[in-house]
């Protein structure tokens, strides 16, 4: 049976020269519409057009007043700690180390979990360190984590250079192999009581530093308390119960977990930064032409970033970039519109460390939201996810960088309403 309605014929995408004025046909498909005497309306006003026309263009001046703000997530607030070792010095990031200071242990322990009677710790047999691996360089083999004793006075202000004197053989307490097959999981090391010779005098407390050992450039990401994958230090002790030694154990998590690295080279003038440590974000004000603002539908919209240098970071690593709209314009403190966790992957893009070609970030849903809610400011934020846990950083031209300015590639359906642009 023949359908009562013929399907719409779709025209090929129309390519428009950037900056050129888009002139739409005065009447689309009028010839295909016939007057129906019994219908309540008359053609062509109430008849669908014969074809759907798409406008596809790159707007070279749509992005203005863009800038970079730094410090949103610090390494001691991040959901991961990145260890990097690049012995050949092939990239901008050649080394980084983890720092963990654990909460103090009590001087007395419960004899039985069912009561409140405690007994003093009479001696320490050993310690066990448990470390969570979130990710690692997929192709690297023969990796090892080397653990060092650090002073318990270490804090978040310590730099790579400040701590370098403590990453020496005399302070080494353990070497933990990372199985080549391990992508995520837990690693453990048992160390003797002598590993922390000043443990009792320190309160009793302990702090450790961790570095990655490898023959080729590699990275390993460790978990933190913020990701519910923090390290754990367990002590195995003897407690004095009326003259009888009773074995017990207890554990502590870090009160500080962070990582340090030598500073990256300074970015040039007119450069946007995304990612890195502490986390940097790029804010962009977007100006849409009238035809796009009044369009019937946004089919696709993409921010195009031109790197001013290859993406920085650990060998074999990458960075995921997410674009988000804001609910109000307060500059660096603009509150972000929430993106559902299951939508982050499809609304973001991944750039590999070393990538030098154009980076494209999908902003279709943001522009659609702007068409629906006229009160939303036309301001978007580009940030790394997760933030502050990796050293990877994108550096791209800003609108002030004539040779590599960001652009908006947009495809939309022009409005067919009378008076539409």
C-alpha positions in Angstrom: 0.0 0.0 0.0 1.3 3.4 -0.9 2.0 5.6 2.1 -0.3 8.6 2.6 2.7 10.8 3.0 5.9 10.8 0.9 9.1 10.8 3.0 11.1 14.0 3.2 14.0 14.3 0.8 17.2 15.4 2.6 19.6 17.6 0.8 23.4 17.3 1.3 25.0 19.4 4.0 25.5 23.0 2.8 29.1 24.2 3.4 29.3 27.9 4.1 32.5 29.9 4.0 33.4 31.1 7.5 32.2 34.7 8.1 30.0 34.7 5.0 26.3 35.6 5.3 24.0 32.6 5.0 21.1 33.4 2.6 18.1 31.0 2.9 15.6 30.3 0.2 12.5 32.5 0.6 10.2 29.5 0.2 11.3 25.8 0.7 9.3 23.2 -1.1 6.3 25.4 -1.9 5.8 23.7 -5.3 5.5 20.3 -3.6 2.5 21.5 -1.5 -1.0 21.5 -2.9 -4.0 23.4 -1.5 -6.5 21.2 0.4 -9.9 22.8 0.3 -11.3 20.8 3.2 -8.2 21.4 5.4 -8.5 24.0 8.2 -5.3 25.7 6.9 -3.9 26.8 3.6 -0.6 26.0 1.9 2.2 26.9 1.9 1.9 28.1 5.6 0.6 24.7 6.9 2.4 22.3 4.7 5.8 20.7 5.5 8.7 21.6 3.3 9.9 19.1 0.7 13.5 19.2 2.0 15.5 19.9 5.1 18.4 22.2 4.6 21.5 22.1 6.9 24.0 24.9 7.4 27.5 23.7 8.2 30.1 26.4 9.0 33.2 27.2 11.0 32.9 30.4 13.0 36.3 31.9 13.5 35.3 34.8 15.7 32.6 33.1 17.8 34.9 32.7 20.8 36.0 35.8 22.7 37.1 36.8 26.2 38.6 33.4 26.8 41.1 32.9 29.7 42.8 30.4 31.9 42.3 30.0 35.7 44.4 27.7 37.8 44.0 26.0 41.2 40.6 24.3 41.1 42.0 21.0 42.4 45.4 20.6 44.1 47.4 17.4 44.1 46.5 16.8 47.8 42.8 17.1 47.0 42.8 14.9 43.9 41.3 11.5 43.4 44.6 10.0 42.3 48.4 10.3 42.6 50.6 10.0 39.5 54.0 8.5 39.6 56.1 9.2 36.5 59.6 8.0 35.4 61.0 8.9 32.1 64.7 8.0 32.3 65.4 9.1 28.7 63.8 12.5 29.3 61.6 12.2 26.2 58.9 14.6 27.5 58.2 17.6 29.6 57.2 15.4 32.6 60.2 13.3 33.5 59.5 12.4 37.1 57.0 12.6 40.0 56.7 11.1 43.4 54.0 10.3 45.9 54.0 11.5 49.5 51.9 9.9 52.3 51.8 10.9 56.0 49.7 8.6 58.1 47.5 9.3 61.1 49.1 8.7 64.5 48.7 5.2 66.0 47.4 4.8 69.6 49.8 3.8 72.4 47.2 1.3 73.8 45.0 -1.2 72.0 41.8 -3.1 72.9 42.5 -6.6 74.2 39.1 -7.8 72.9 36.7 -6.2 70.5 33.8 -7.0 72.8 34.9 -4.8 75.7 36.7 -1.5 76.5 39.8 -2.9 78.3 43.0 -1.7 76.7 46.6 -2.7 77.1 49.9 -0.9 76.3 51.8 -1.8 73.1 55.0 -3.5 74.4 56.7 -4.1 71.1 56.3 -3.8 67.3 57.0 -6.9 65.1 56.6 -5.4 61.6 54.6 -3.1 59.3 52.6 -3.7 56.1 52.0 -1.1 53.5 49.0 -1.5 51.1 48.9 0.5 47.9 46.0 0.8 45.4 46.9 1.0 41.7 44.3 2.8 39.6 46.0 2.7 36.2 49.4 2.3 34.6 51.2 2.7 31.3 49.7 -0.2 29.3 52.8 -1.2 27.3 55.4 -0.7 30.0 56.9 -3.8 31.7 59.3 -4.5 34.6 57.9 -1.6 36.7 58.7 -1.3 40.4 57.5 1.0 43.2 60.3 2.0 45.6 59.2 3.1 49.1 61.3 5.5 51.2 61.0 6.8 54.7 60.1 10.5 55.0 60.1 12.8 58.0 56.6 13.0 59.6 56.8 16.8 59.4 56.3 16.6 55.6 53.3 18.7 54.5 51.5 19.9 51.3 53.9 22.8 50.8 56.9 20.4 50.1 58.2 20.5 46.6 60.0 18.0 44.5 63.3 19.7 45.3 62.6 19.8 49.0 62.1 16.1 49.2 64.8 14.9 46.8 67.4 14.4 49.6 65.1 11.8 51.2 64.8 9.6 48.1 68.1 7.9 48.7 69.2 4.3 49.3 69.8 4.9 53.1 66.1 5.8 53.5 64.7 3.0 51.2 62.3 0.6 53.1 60.9 -1.6 50.3 60.8 -2.4 46.6 57.4 -3.6 45.3 57.3 -5.2 41.8 54.2 -4.2 39.6 53.1 -7.3 37.8 53.1 -6.8 34.0 49.5 -8.1 33.9 48.2 -5.8 36.6 46.2 -2.8 35.4 44.3 -2.1 38.6 44.5 -3.7 42.0 46.3 -3.7 45.4 50.0 -4.1 46.0 51.5 -4.9 49.5 54.9 -4.8 51.1 55.9 -6.1 54.6 58.7 -4.2 56.2 60.5 -4.7 59.5 60.1 -2.5 62.6 63.5 -1.1 61.8 62.1 0.6 58.7 60.8 3.4 60.9 63.5 3.8 63.6 61.9 7.0 65.0 58.3 5.7 64.8 57.6 5.8 68.6 59.4 9.1 69.2 57.4 10.6 66.3 54.2 10.2 68.0 53.9 7.2 67.0 53.6 8.2 63.3 55.1 7.5 59.9 55.4 9.0 56.5 56.6 7.5 53.2 57.5 8.5 49.7 57.0 6.4 46.6 58.8 6.6 43.3 58.5 4.6 40.1 61.4 2.7 38.8 61.4 1.6 35.1 63.8 1.2 32.2 61.6 3.1 29.8 59.2 6.0 30.1 56.1 5.0 32.2 53.5 6.0 34.7 51.5 4.5 37.5 48.5 6.1 39.1 47.8 5.4 42.8 44.5 5.7 44.7 43.8 8.3 47.4 41.3 8.8 50.3 39.3 11.1 48.0 38.7 8.1 45.6 38.1 5.7 48.5 41.3 3.9 47.4 43.8 5.3 49.8 46.9 3.5 51.0 47.0 1.8 54.4 49.8 1.3 56.9 49.3 -1.7 59.3 51.4 -2.4 62.3 51.8 -5.9 63.9 52.5 -5.6 67.6 52.5 -7.3 71.0 50.4 -5.8 73.8 51.0 -6.4 77.5 48.1 -8.2 79.1 49.0 -8.7 82.8 52.5 -9.7 81.9 51.5 -11.9 78.9 52.4 -10.7 75.4 49.3 -10.8 73.1 49.6 -10.3 69.3 47.4 -7.6 67.8 47.4 -5.4 64.7 45.8 -2.1 63.7 46.0 0.2 60.7 45.9 3.8 59.7 45.2 5.7 56.5 46.9 8.8 55.3 46.0 12.2 56.7 48.0 13.6 53.7 48.4 12.0 50.3 49.8 14.0 47.5 52.4 14.0 44.7 55.2 16.3 43.6 57.0 16.9 40.3 59.4 19.4 38.9 57.5 22.4 37.4 56.6 22.4 33.8 58.0 25.0 31.4 56.0 28.2 31.5 53.3 28.6 29.0 53.6 31.4 26.4 51.5 34.5 26.1 48.0 34.1 24.7 47.9 30.4 25.5 45.0 28.5 27.1 45.8 25.7 29.6 43.6 22.7 30.5 44.5 20.1 33.1 47.9 19.9 34.8 48.6 20.2 38.5 47.1 22.2 40.2 44.2 21.9 37.8 43.7 24.6 35.2 40.5 25.4 33.3 39.8 27.4 30.2 36.7 29.7 30.2 35.2 30.8 26.9 32.5 33.3 26.0 30.7 32.2 22.9 28.8 34.5 20.5 26.4 32.8 18.2 25.1 34.5 15.0 21.4 35.2 14.7 20.8 32.3 12.3 22.2 29.8 14.8 20.4 31.4 17.8 17.0 31.2 15.9 17.7 27.8 14.3 15.2 25.0 14.4 17.8 22.6 15.7 21.5 22.3 16.5 22.7 19.2 14.8 26.3 19.3 15.9 28.7 21.8 17.6 32.4 21.3 18.3 35.0 23.6 19.8 38.3 23.2 17.9 41.5 23.8 19.8 44.8 24.3 18.1 47.7 23.2 20.4 50.6 25.6 20.6 52.8 22.6 21.6 52.3 18.9 21.8 50.2 17.8 24.8 52.3 17.6 27.9 52.3 14.6 30.3 53.7 11.2 31.2 54.9 8.9 28.4 51.9 6.8 27.2 49.3 8.9 29.1 46.4 11.0 27.9 44.0 13.6 29.1 40.2 13.6 28.9 38.7 17.1 28.2 35.1 17.9 29.1 33.1 21.0 28.2 30.5 22.2 30.7 28.0 25.1 30.7 27.6 27.4 33.7 24.5 28.5 35.5 25.8 32.0 36.1 28.7 34.1 35.1 31.0 34.7 38.1 34.2 34.4 36.1 36.6 31.8 37.6 34.0 30.9 40.2 31.1 30.3 37.8 29.0 27.3 39.0 29.0 24.5 36.5 25.9 22.7 35.2 26.1 19.1 36.3 26.9 16.5 33.7 25.6 13.0 34.5 28.5 10.6 35.2 27.3 8.2 32.5 27.4 11.1 29.9 30.9 12.3 30.6 32.5 9.8 28.2 30.3 10.7 25.2 30.4 14.4 25.9 34.2 14.6 26.2 37.3 13.9 24.1 40.6 12.3 24.8 44.0 13.8 23.7 47.1 11.6 23.9 50.3 13.0 25.4 52.4 14.2 22.5 49.4 15.0 20.2 50.0 18.2 18.2 47.0 18.2 15.9 43.6 19.9 16.4 41.6 18.8 19.5 37.8 18.8 19.1 35.4 18.9 22.0 31.7 18.3 21.5 29.5 21.1 22.8 26.2 20.2 21.1 24.2 19.7 24.3 25.5 23.0 25.7 24.3 25.0 22.6 21.0 23.2 22.7 20.6 24.1 26.3 21.3 27.8 25.4 18.5 27.7 22.8 16.0 26.3 25.3 17.0 28.4 28.4 17.6 32.0 27.3 18.8 32.9 30.8 21.9 30.7 30.7 25.1 32.8 30.0 26.9 31.8 26.8 29.9 30.8 28.7 31.5 27.4 28.7 34.3 25.8 30.7 36.9 23.3 29.4 38.4 21.1 32.1 40.2 17.8 32.6 38.4 14.8 34.1 39.4 13.8 36.7 41.2 17.0 37.8 44.4 17.3 39.6 45.3 13.6 39.6 47.4 13.6 36.4 50.2 15.8 35.1 48.8 15.9 31.5 48.1 19.4 30.2 46.8 20.8 27.0 48.1 24.2 25.8 46.2 25.8 23.0 45.9 29.1 21.3 43.4 31.6 22.8 41.3 34.1 20.8 44.3 36.5 21.2 46.5 34.0 19.4 45.8 34.8 15.8 47.7 31.9 14.3 46.0 29.3 16.5 42.7 30.7 17.9 39.9 28.4 18.9 36.9 28.1 16.5 33.4 26.8 16.7 32.3 24.3 14.0 28.5 24.2 14.0 25.9 22.4 11.9 22.2 23.5 12.3 18.8 23.5 10.7 17.7 27.0 9.9 14.3 28.1 11.2 11.5 27.6 8.7 9.1 29.8 10.7 7.9 33.1 9.1 10.3 35.8 10.0 13.0 33.3 11.1 16.6 34.0 10.3 
